[in-house]
Amino acid sequence: MKRFLLWLVGVALGVVVLLGAVMAVSYAFTTQGSCPAPEVRFGDEALEVNGYCWQVPLLSGQLDKVFASPETLTVQKLGTFYDAHPALTLPEWASYATLTIENTAGSVVYTGSAGDYAGFLFPANGEYKASLTVWRLPAGGTVARFEGGNTGAIRRNSRLEKPARPTGWYGFSFRFTLQANAEVELSADRVEQGGIVGVAITGMTGDTAPTVETDLGKIQCARSPGGWRAYIPAAYNASAGGHEVNITVNGETLTRTITVLPKDFGTVELAPEPEASEAANNEFRNAVWPLYEQPAREKLWAGGFPAENYMKLVDFGQVKVVNGKQGSKSNSTRLYTIPGDSCRAPAAGVVVLARNLALTGNTVVIDHGCGVRSYLYGLQTIAVGEGALVERGQSVGSLGEELTMDFKLGSKSVNPWLLFQSSGGLFWRENQ
């Protein structure tokens, strides 16, 4: 019995020695080269590591070996960027990153995640200092649970992923100068009457909206992922020829020219209609006209506006002929509809008017953002209230015998068929 016990003790000691040897070999051959490559760029510049701490798995993830270097006061100088928003590029392994940017006065102008930085606009040109920490954590892992330590320390692996992979962070500290100039691009410099020209304003600092001045209409700018966007209408009755567009950004004015081309929309024979009362006209002006001046909200539509499959009675831009005499052009499209059918929202937006008006009957106006609004007249019933957020295709009421649709940018009516066909400046660089 004594021999057997001695044998068991010997076996146990042998196992311990063997495991110790395996551990020693694994520890010795696990080097800093097992940490992921710190391939981080700001703008076109590669960032230099300033501090790190990594736990690298040993023994198939039973334990971790620590590799660490403390952050120092060294600040990398990147030079001058002429892009208003230098891109932050992270390696594929990055799961989390925090970025803080300060101006020369030490005031923090941005602090947040790398993802949120994509929507940040620098307040002004000048010098900035930034600190960045890029983490790799397993799914379910948190910064608070990361132990770290000094190089060579042994830590217990979190065992949150198989196979086990290194976890930890790299730090970066850098300075740069921002010297950006605004850039303006148009979706087109020639447009037919009824069309829309998209405007992209990039390369600017600050959060003050640019101003756009032109005789084609009152234009408002709205934020876009890359800066600001605006849309310029060439109304059905816009004068053919060149129109100057002045865009002022941070005190700098850039001038472009848009040439409006004439378009023949044809004619339509109509029966005489009774004149509206002054009271009805005043009610319409008081309810609808203020909408033309409302501030532009963010872009809410996505993709084309669905076309209604009904017979056209009057189309946009057609010259109205009554008793053989030509009159004005139509600024809207009137459809012969089936009573009781749903009246669908042309695109996502906010209902800014939903009431009965003597001049236009049951009326719903939807603001789609960037000054684009759809005016729906003559509904049989209304199923939404003012302030409601609606999606494309959602019912806003029921149709009567006729539906009049007027799509406007500000106060200028535009050709709805371009919206139905996802054509023109309204759909240019939609997500940029």
ROSELO-112906 format. One record per residue (C-alpha): x, y, z; residue in three letters. Coordinates in Angstrom, 2 decimals, padded with zeros to 5 digits, m for minus. Example, Ala and Ser with C-alpha at 12.3 -4.5 7.8 and 13.67 -1.06 7.14 Angstrom:
! residues 2
+---------+---------+---------+-----+
|    east |   north |      up | res |
+---------+---------+---------+-----+
|  012.30 | m004.50 |  007.80 | ALA |
|  013.67 | m001.06 |  007.14 | SER |
+---------+---------+---------+-----+
***
This chain:
! residues 432
+---------+---------+---------+-----+
|    east |   north |      up | res |
+---------+---------+---------+-----+
|  000.00 |  000.00 |  000.00 | MET |
|  002.85 |  002.32 |  000.89 | LYS |
|  004.48 |  001.71 | m002.48 | ARG |
|  001.22 |  002.45 | m004.26 | PHE |
|  000.85 |  005.77 | m002.45 | LEU |
|  004.43 |  006.67 | m003.29 | LEU |
|  003.71 |  005.82 | m006.91 | TRP |
|  000.63 |  008.09 | m006.96 | LEU |
|  002.64 |  010.91 | m005.44 | VAL |
|  005.31 |  010.40 | m008.07 | GLY |
|  002.78 |  010.46 | m010.88 | VAL |
|  001.22 |  013.64 | m009.51 | ALA |
|  004.59 |  015.30 | m009.23 | LEU |
|  005.39 |  014.23 | m012.78 | GLY |
|  002.17 |  015.75 | m014.07 | VAL |
|  002.89 |  018.97 | m012.21 | VAL |
|  006.40 |  019.09 | m013.64 | VAL |
|  005.07 |  018.38 | m017.15 | LEU |
|  002.38 |  021.06 | m016.90 | LEU |
|  004.95 |  023.47 | m015.56 | GLY |
|  007.21 |  022.70 | m018.49 | ALA |
|  004.35 |  023.20 | m020.95 | VAL |
|  003.44 |  026.45 | m019.23 | MET |
|  007.04 |  027.62 | m019.33 | ALA |
|  007.37 |  026.84 | m023.03 | VAL |
|  004.03 |  028.52 | m023.83 | SER |
|  004.98 |  031.56 | m021.75 | TYR |
|  008.40 |  031.83 | m023.37 | ALA |
|  007.15 |  031.52 | m026.93 | PHE |
|  004.22 |  033.93 | m026.49 | THR |
|  005.64 |  037.30 | m027.51 | THR |
|  004.38 |  040.80 | m028.20 | GLN |
|  004.17 |  039.82 | m031.86 | GLY |
|  000.98 |  037.98 | m030.98 | SER |
| m000.77 |  041.32 | m030.41 | CYS |
| m002.81 |  042.68 | m033.35 | PRO |
| m001.22 |  045.25 | m035.64 | ALA |
| m002.03 |  048.87 | m034.68 | PRO |
| m003.11 |  049.93 | m038.17 | GLU |
| m004.96 |  053.16 | m037.38 | VAL |
| m005.08 |  056.19 | m039.68 | ARG |
| m006.32 |  059.75 | m039.29 | PHE |
| m006.80 |  061.33 | m042.67 | GLY |
| m003.98 |  059.94 | m044.78 | ASP |
| m001.58 |  059.67 | m041.84 | GLU |
| m000.69 |  056.47 | m039.96 | ALA |
| m000.89 |  056.98 | m036.20 | LEU |
|  001.95 |  056.00 | m033.88 | GLU |
|  001.16 |  053.99 | m030.76 | VAL |
|  001.46 |  055.83 | m027.45 | ASN |
|  000.74 |  053.27 | m024.77 | GLY |
| m000.87 |  049.86 | m024.90 | TYR |
| m001.97 |  046.92 | m022.78 | CYS |
| m002.80 |  043.47 | m024.15 | TRP |
| m003.64 |  040.11 | m022.69 | GLN |
| m002.50 |  037.30 | m025.01 | VAL |
| m003.90 |  033.77 | m024.45 | PRO |
| m001.70 |  030.95 | m023.12 | LEU |
| m002.52 |  027.23 | m023.02 | LEU |
| m005.41 |  027.54 | m025.51 | SER |
| m007.02 |  030.33 | m023.53 | GLY |
| m006.73 |  029.05 | m019.97 | GLN |
| m004.53 |  031.99 | m018.96 | LEU |
| m003.33 |  035.29 | m020.47 | ASP |
|  000.11 |  036.86 | m020.62 | LYS |
|  000.18 |  040.65 | m020.32 | VAL |
|  002.14 |  042.98 | m022.61 | PHE |
|  001.98 |  046.63 | m021.61 | ALA |
|  003.61 |  050.01 | m022.10 | SER |
|  002.37 |  053.15 | m020.31 | PRO |
|  001.19 |  056.22 | m022.18 | GLU |
|  003.71 |  059.08 | m022.34 | THR |
|  003.55 |  062.83 | m022.95 | LEU |
|  004.72 |  062.33 | m026.54 | THR |
|  002.31 |  063.82 | m029.09 | VAL |
|  002.60 |  062.89 | m032.76 | GLN |
|  002.51 |  065.87 | m035.16 | LYS |
|  000.45 |  065.12 | m038.26 | LEU |
|  000.71 |  068.44 | m040.09 | GLY |
| m002.09 |  070.24 | m041.92 | THR |
| m005.33 |  068.75 | m043.21 | PHE |
| m007.25 |  070.55 | m045.94 | TYR |
| m010.25 |  068.24 | m045.57 | ASP |
| m012.86 |  069.61 | m043.16 | ALA |
| m013.42 |  066.14 | m041.73 | HIS |
| m010.31 |  063.92 | m041.75 | PRO |
| m011.45 |  060.31 | m041.80 | ALA |
| m010.69 |  058.03 | m038.87 | LEU |
| m009.83 |  054.53 | m040.14 | THR |
| m009.72 |  051.67 | m037.65 | LEU |
| m008.38 |  048.12 | m038.14 | PRO |
| m010.83 |  045.29 | m038.71 | GLU |
| m010.19 |  043.84 | m035.26 | TRP |
| m011.33 |  047.01 | m033.46 | ALA |
| m014.51 |  046.55 | m031.46 | SER |
| m014.62 |  049.83 | m029.55 | TYR |
| m012.86 |  053.20 | m029.73 | ALA |
| m013.06 |  056.49 | m027.87 | THR |
| m011.86 |  059.81 | m029.28 | LEU |
| m011.38 |  063.17 | m027.57 | THR |
| m010.44 |  066.34 | m029.47 | ILE |
| m009.39 |  069.62 | m027.85 | GLU |
| m008.64 |  073.06 | m029.27 | ASN |
| m005.58 |  075.14 | m028.38 | THR |
| m007.40 |  076.58 | m025.36 | ALA |
| m007.83 |  073.08 | m023.95 | GLY |
| m011.58 |  073.07 | m024.48 | SER |
| m013.04 |  069.75 | m025.55 | VAL |
| m014.78 |  070.12 | m028.93 | VAL |
| m015.55 |  066.42 | m029.33 | TYR |
| m015.63 |  063.37 | m027.11 | THR |
| m017.34 |  060.15 | m028.05 | GLY |
| m017.09 |  057.00 | m030.08 | SER |
| m015.33 |  056.63 | m033.40 | ALA |
| m018.71 |  055.95 | m035.00 | GLY |
| m020.24 |  059.21 | m033.74 | ASP |
| m017.20 |  061.13 | m034.99 | TYR |
| m018.46 |  060.52 | m038.53 | ALA |
| m021.21 |  063.10 | m037.93 | GLY |
| m018.99 |  065.67 | m036.19 | PHE |
| m018.15 |  069.05 | m037.75 | LEU |
| m015.13 |  070.94 | m036.47 | PHE |
| m016.15 |  074.36 | m035.09 | PRO |
| m013.44 |  076.25 | m036.98 | ALA |
| m010.12 |  075.98 | m038.73 | ASN |
| m007.13 |  075.91 | m036.40 | GLY |
| m004.93 |  073.62 | m034.32 | GLU |
| m006.27 |  070.60 | m032.44 | TYR |
| m004.99 |  067.87 | m030.15 | LYS |
| m006.60 |  064.43 | m030.06 | ALA |
| m006.35 |  061.31 | m027.93 | SER |
| m007.66 |  057.99 | m029.19 | LEU |
| m008.01 |  054.59 | m027.54 | THR |
| m008.82 |  051.57 | m029.70 | VAL |
| m010.02 |  048.42 | m027.95 | TRP |
| m010.43 |  044.82 | m028.97 | ARG |
| m012.88 |  043.04 | m026.67 | LEU |
| m014.65 |  039.70 | m027.05 | PRO |
| m018.42 |  039.65 | m027.44 | ALA |
| m019.83 |  040.23 | m023.97 | GLY |
| m016.58 |  041.72 | m022.70 | GLY |
| m016.38 |  045.19 | m021.16 | THR |
| m013.63 |  047.69 | m020.45 | VAL |
| m014.39 |  047.44 | m016.73 | ALA |
| m013.68 |  043.69 | m016.72 | ARG |
| m010.29 |  044.08 | m018.42 | PHE |
| m007.54 |  043.47 | m015.82 | GLU |
| m004.35 |  044.41 | m017.66 | GLY |
| m001.20 |  044.94 | m015.61 | GLY |
|  002.53 |  045.03 | m016.27 | ASN |
|  004.38 |  043.12 | m018.97 | THR |
|  004.84 |  039.49 | m018.01 | GLY |
|  001.94 |  039.31 | m015.58 | ALA |
| m000.39 |  036.32 | m015.77 | ILE |
| m004.14 |  036.86 | m015.84 | ARG |
| m007.09 |  034.53 | m016.01 | ARG |
| m008.64 |  034.43 | m019.48 | ASN |
| m012.25 |  035.65 | m019.73 | SER |
| m013.19 |  032.54 | m021.74 | ARG |
| m015.81 |  034.55 | m023.64 | LEU |
| m014.67 |  033.38 | m027.07 | GLU |
| m013.27 |  030.26 | m028.68 | LYS |
| m010.66 |  030.11 | m029.92 | PRO |
| m009.27 |  032.64 | m027.48 | ALA |
| m007.83 |  035.81 | m029.01 | ARG |
| m005.86 |  038.76 | m027.62 | PRO |
| m007.84 |  041.46 | m025.83 | THR |
| m006.66 |  044.95 | m024.96 | GLY |
| m006.05 |  048.43 | m026.31 | TRP |
| m003.70 |  050.81 | m028.09 | TYR |
| m003.49 |  054.50 | m027.26 | GLY |
| m002.67 |  057.33 | m029.67 | PHE |
| m001.99 |  061.02 | m029.10 | SER |
| m001.60 |  063.46 | m031.98 | PHE |
| m001.80 |  067.10 | m033.07 | ARG |
| m002.93 |  068.53 | m036.37 | PHE |
| m003.92 |  071.75 | m038.07 | THR |
| m007.22 |  072.06 | m039.91 | LEU |
| m007.29 |  074.42 | m042.89 | GLN |
| m010.43 |  073.53 | m044.83 | ALA |
| m012.17 |  075.40 | m047.63 | ASN |
| m015.81 |  074.93 | m048.55 | ALA |
| m016.65 |  073.02 | m051.71 | GLU |
| m019.94 |  073.17 | m053.61 | VAL |
| m021.17 |  070.59 | m056.09 | GLU |
| m024.37 |  070.64 | m058.14 | LEU |
| m026.17 |  067.55 | m059.37 | SER |
| m026.48 |  069.34 | m062.73 | ALA |
| m025.92 |  072.81 | m064.16 | ASP |
| m028.79 |  072.46 | m066.66 | ARG |
| m032.34 |  071.53 | m065.69 | VAL |
| m035.74 |  071.54 | m067.40 | GLU |
| m038.66 |  073.48 | m066.02 | GLN |
| m040.21 |  071.39 | m063.25 | GLY |
| m036.88 |  069.81 | m062.31 | GLY |
| m034.69 |  069.98 | m059.23 | ILE |
| m030.96 |  070.59 | m058.79 | VAL |
| m029.27 |  069.03 | m055.76 | GLY |
| m026.56 |  070.98 | m053.94 | VAL |
| m023.84 |  069.35 | m051.80 | ALA |
| m021.81 |  071.66 | m049.55 | ILE |
| m018.75 |  070.02 | m048.01 | THR |
| m015.32 |  070.94 | m046.72 | GLY |
| m016.65 |  073.44 | m044.19 | MET |
| m016.28 |  073.90 | m040.45 | THR |
| m018.79 |  075.06 | m037.86 | GLY |
| m022.47 |  074.30 | m037.43 | ASP |
| m023.84 |  077.51 | m038.97 | THR |
| m026.01 |  076.66 | m041.95 | ALA |
| m024.82 |  078.02 | m045.30 | PRO |
| m027.10 |  080.42 | m047.15 | THR |
| m028.18 |  079.89 | m050.74 | VAL |
| m029.56 |  082.83 | m052.73 | GLU |
| m031.11 |  082.59 | m056.19 | THR |
| m034.11 |  083.97 | m058.03 | ASP |
| m035.34 |  080.39 | m058.52 | LEU |
| m036.79 |  080.34 | m055.00 | GLY |
| m036.06 |  080.62 | m051.31 | LYS |
| m033.59 |  077.83 | m050.54 | ILE |
| m032.88 |  076.31 | m047.13 | GLN |
| m030.02 |  074.01 | m046.18 | CYS |
| m030.24 |  070.88 | m044.04 | ALA |
| m027.49 |  068.79 | m042.48 | ARG |
| m026.15 |  065.79 | m044.38 | SER |
| m023.62 |  063.14 | m043.31 | PRO |
| m020.86 |  064.96 | m045.20 | GLY |
| m021.85 |  068.57 | m044.47 | GLY |
| m024.97 |  070.30 | m045.79 | TRP |
| m027.46 |  069.70 | m048.58 | ARG |
| m029.98 |  071.88 | m050.40 | ALA |
| m032.34 |  071.56 | m053.35 | TYR |
| m033.07 |  074.23 | m055.93 | ILE |
| m036.36 |  074.06 | m057.86 | PRO |
| m036.87 |  075.08 | m061.47 | ALA |
| m040.60 |  075.71 | m061.26 | ALA |
| m042.96 |  075.06 | m064.18 | TYR |
| m042.93 |  078.81 | m064.86 | ASN |
| m039.23 |  079.52 | m064.15 | ALA |
| m037.74 |  081.75 | m066.83 | SER |
| m035.54 |  079.92 | m069.33 | ALA |
| m031.86 |  080.84 | m069.32 | GLY |
| m029.08 |  081.26 | m066.78 | GLY |
| m029.76 |  081.81 | m063.08 | HIS |
| m027.01 |  082.78 | m060.66 | GLU |
| m026.75 |  080.86 | m057.39 | VAL |
| m024.72 |  082.37 | m054.53 | ASN |
| m023.74 |  080.05 | m051.68 | ILE |
| m022.24 |  081.72 | m048.60 | THR |
| m020.27 |  079.52 | m046.21 | VAL |
| m018.49 |  080.96 | m043.16 | ASN |
| m018.33 |  084.38 | m044.82 | GLY |
| m017.05 |  083.03 | m048.14 | GLU |
| m019.40 |  083.28 | m051.14 | THR |
| m019.22 |  080.78 | m053.98 | LEU |
| m021.14 |  081.41 | m057.20 | THR |
| m022.57 |  078.86 | m059.60 | ARG |
| m024.90 |  079.17 | m062.59 | THR |
| m027.90 |  076.97 | m063.36 | ILE |
| m029.41 |  077.07 | m066.84 | THR |
| m033.15 |  076.42 | m066.98 | VAL |
| m034.39 |  074.78 | m070.18 | LEU |
| m037.96 |  075.32 | m071.40 | PRO |
| m040.28 |  072.30 | m071.42 | LYS |
| m043.56 |  071.89 | m073.30 | ASP |
| m046.03 |  070.14 | m070.98 | PHE |
| m048.90 |  070.35 | m073.47 | GLY |
| m052.44 |  071.60 | m072.97 | THR |
| m055.63 |  070.29 | m071.38 | VAL |
| m059.26 |  071.20 | m072.10 | GLU |
| m061.22 |  072.08 | m068.96 | LEU |
| m064.74 |  073.15 | m068.19 | ALA |
| m065.18 |  076.50 | m066.47 | PRO |
| m065.03 |  076.34 | m062.69 | GLU |
| m066.82 |  078.70 | m060.29 | PRO |
| m064.61 |  081.32 | m058.71 | GLU |
| m063.67 |  080.73 | m055.08 | ALA |
| m064.93 |  083.16 | m052.47 | SER |
| m062.58 |  085.65 | m050.88 | GLU |
| m063.17 |  083.94 | m047.54 | ALA |
| m062.06 |  080.58 | m048.97 | ALA |
| m058.96 |  082.16 | m050.51 | ASN |
| m058.05 |  083.89 | m047.24 | ASN |
| m058.52 |  080.67 | m045.28 | GLU |
| m056.21 |  078.83 | m047.69 | PHE |
| m053.56 |  081.56 | m047.56 | ARG |
| m053.59 |  081.64 | m043.76 | ASN |
| m053.38 |  077.85 | m043.43 | ALA |
| m051.05 |  076.89 | m046.28 | VAL |
| m048.80 |  079.79 | m047.20 | TRP |
| m046.97 |  079.87 | m043.81 | PRO |
| m045.81 |  076.31 | m044.54 | LEU |
| m043.69 |  077.64 | m047.41 | TYR |
| m041.50 |  079.49 | m044.89 | GLU |
| m041.13 |  076.79 | m042.26 | GLN |
| m037.50 |  075.86 | m041.43 | PRO |
| m036.18 |  072.88 | m043.35 | ALA |
| m036.06 |  069.76 | m041.23 | ARG |
| m033.69 |  066.83 | m041.83 | GLU |
| m034.17 |  064.66 | m044.91 | LYS |
| m036.84 |  062.03 | m044.19 | LEU |
| m037.59 |  060.46 | m047.57 | TRP |
| m035.64 |  057.53 | m049.03 | ALA |
| m035.91 |  056.49 | m052.66 | GLY |
| m038.66 |  057.30 | m055.13 | GLY |
| m042.19 |  058.40 | m054.37 | PHE |
| m044.80 |  055.76 | m055.38 | PRO |
| m046.99 |  056.76 | m058.34 | ALA |
| m050.77 |  056.51 | m058.05 | GLU |
| m052.29 |  054.34 | m060.78 | ASN |
| m055.29 |  056.52 | m061.63 | TYR |
| m056.38 |  058.39 | m064.75 | MET |
| m054.97 |  061.90 | m065.06 | LYS |
| m057.46 |  064.72 | m065.46 | LEU |
| m054.89 |  067.52 | m065.36 | VAL |
| m051.13 |  067.01 | m065.36 | ASP |
| m048.36 |  069.18 | m063.97 | PHE |
| m047.31 |  072.03 | m066.25 | GLY |
| m050.18 |  071.68 | m068.72 | GLN |
| m051.67 |  074.89 | m070.06 | VAL |
| m055.34 |  075.01 | m069.05 | LYS |
| m057.67 |  075.78 | m071.96 | VAL |
| m061.18 |  076.94 | m071.05 | VAL |
| m063.72 |  077.71 | m073.79 | ASN |
| m060.93 |  077.75 | m076.34 | GLY |
| m058.83 |  080.29 | m074.42 | LYS |
| m055.44 |  079.41 | m072.98 | GLN |
| m054.95 |  080.25 | m069.33 | GLY |
| m052.29 |  079.54 | m066.75 | SER |
| m050.18 |  076.41 | m066.37 | LYS |
| m051.16 |  073.82 | m063.79 | SER |
| m048.87 |  073.64 | m060.77 | ASN |
| m050.34 |  070.29 | m059.69 | SER |
| m051.62 |  066.93 | m060.93 | THR |
| m055.30 |  066.05 | m060.62 | ARG |
| m056.31 |  062.39 | m060.73 | LEU |
| m059.68 |  060.69 | m061.22 | TYR |
| m059.76 |  058.31 | m058.25 | THR |
| m061.93 |  055.56 | m056.77 | ILE |
| m063.87 |  056.78 | m053.73 | PRO |
| m062.94 |  054.90 | m050.58 | GLY |
| m059.47 |  053.83 | m051.73 | ASP |
| m056.61 |  054.70 | m049.40 | SER |
| m054.75 |  057.93 | m049.98 | CYS |
| m051.11 |  056.99 | m049.46 | ARG |
| m048.29 |  059.12 | m048.10 | ALA |
| m045.91 |  059.71 | m051.05 | PRO |
| m042.87 |  059.42 | m048.77 | ALA |
| m041.91 |  059.42 | m045.11 | ALA |
| m042.46 |  062.71 | m043.34 | GLY |
| m044.27 |  064.72 | m040.70 | VAL |
| m047.89 |  065.79 | m041.16 | VAL |
| m047.90 |  069.58 | m040.84 | VAL |
| m051.50 |  070.21 | m041.93 | LEU |
| m054.56 |  067.96 | m041.71 | ALA |
| m057.89 |  069.75 | m041.91 | ARG |
| m060.79 |  070.70 | m044.13 | ASN |
| m060.40 |  073.90 | m046.16 | LEU |
| m063.20 |  075.49 | m048.14 | ALA |
| m060.96 |  075.93 | m051.19 | LEU |
| m059.35 |  072.46 | m051.34 | THR |
| m061.58 |  070.23 | m049.21 | GLY |
| m059.97 |  067.72 | m046.86 | ASN |
| m056.29 |  068.61 | m047.06 | THR |
| m053.16 |  066.82 | m045.84 | VAL |
| m049.68 |  068.35 | m046.12 | VAL |
| m046.61 |  066.20 | m045.37 | ILE |
| m043.15 |  067.66 | m044.76 | ASP |
| m040.51 |  065.26 | m046.13 | HIS |
| m037.54 |  067.38 | m045.04 | GLY |
| m035.16 |  069.80 | m046.80 | CYS |
| m038.12 |  071.99 | m047.77 | GLY |
| m039.85 |  069.21 | m049.75 | VAL |
| m043.57 |  068.94 | m048.99 | ARG |
| m046.48 |  067.12 | m050.59 | SER |
| m049.90 |  068.78 | m050.66 | TYR |
| m052.84 |  066.40 | m051.03 | LEU |
| m056.22 |  068.01 | m051.71 | TYR |
| m059.77 |  066.69 | m051.99 | GLY |
| m059.64 |  063.65 | m049.70 | LEU |
| m062.91 |  062.04 | m048.67 | GLN |
| m061.68 |  061.52 | m045.10 | THR |
| m058.54 |  062.29 | m043.09 | ILE |
| m056.94 |  059.56 | m040.95 | ALA |
| m053.92 |  061.39 | m039.50 | VAL |
| m053.36 |  064.36 | m037.23 | GLY |
| m050.93 |  067.23 | m037.40 | GLU |
| m047.56 |  066.26 | m035.96 | GLY |
| m047.90 |  062.59 | m036.90 | ALA |
| m044.86 |  060.85 | m038.40 | LEU |
| m045.90 |  058.78 | m041.42 | VAL |
| m044.06 |  056.26 | m043.57 | GLU |
| m044.10 |  055.95 | m047.36 | ARG |
| m047.28 |  054.21 | m048.48 | GLY |
| m049.06 |  054.69 | m045.15 | GLN |
| m052.73 |  055.65 | m045.43 | SER |
| m053.41 |  059.26 | m044.49 | VAL |
| m057.11 |  059.08 | m045.36 | GLY |
| m059.52 |  057.87 | m048.02 | SER |
| m059.94 |  059.19 | m051.55 | LEU |
| m062.93 |  060.90 | m053.03 | GLY |
| m063.68 |  061.14 | m056.75 | GLU |
| m060.63 |  063.31 | m057.42 | GLU |
| m057.21 |  063.81 | m055.82 | LEU |
| m055.03 |  066.84 | m056.45 | THR |
| m051.31 |  066.43 | m055.70 | MET |
| m048.93 |  069.37 | m055.52 | ASP |
| m045.26 |  068.75 | m054.68 | PHE |
| m043.31 |  071.82 | m053.65 | LYS |
| m039.81 |  072.88 | m052.68 | LEU |
| m040.58 |  075.81 | m050.44 | GLY |
| m043.22 |  077.69 | m052.42 | SER |
| m042.21 |  076.36 | m055.86 | LYS |
| m044.10 |  073.45 | m057.44 | SER |
| m042.02 |  070.75 | m059.13 | VAL |
| m042.75 |  067.95 | m061.58 | ASN |
| m044.11 |  064.94 | m059.60 | PRO |
| m043.19 |  062.46 | m062.33 | TRP |
| m039.50 |  063.01 | m061.59 | LEU |
| m040.25 |  062.00 | m058.00 | LEU |
| m042.20 |  058.94 | m059.12 | PHE |
| m039.30 |  057.89 | m061.37 | GLN |
| m036.59 |  058.55 | m058.74 | SER |
| m035.05 |  060.93 | m061.25 | SER |
| m033.29 |  064.26 | m060.86 | GLY |
| m031.52 |  066.16 | m058.13 | GLY |
| m033.77 |  065.06 | m055.27 | LEU |
| m032.20 |  061.59 | m055.40 | PHE |
| m028.60 |  062.65 | m056.07 | TRP |
| m026.21 |  061.49 | m053.35 | ARG |
| m029.16 |  060.60 | m051.15 | GLU |
| m027.09 |  059.12 | m048.34 | ASN |
| m024.03 |  061.36 | m048.49 | GLN |
+---------+---------+---------+-----+
***
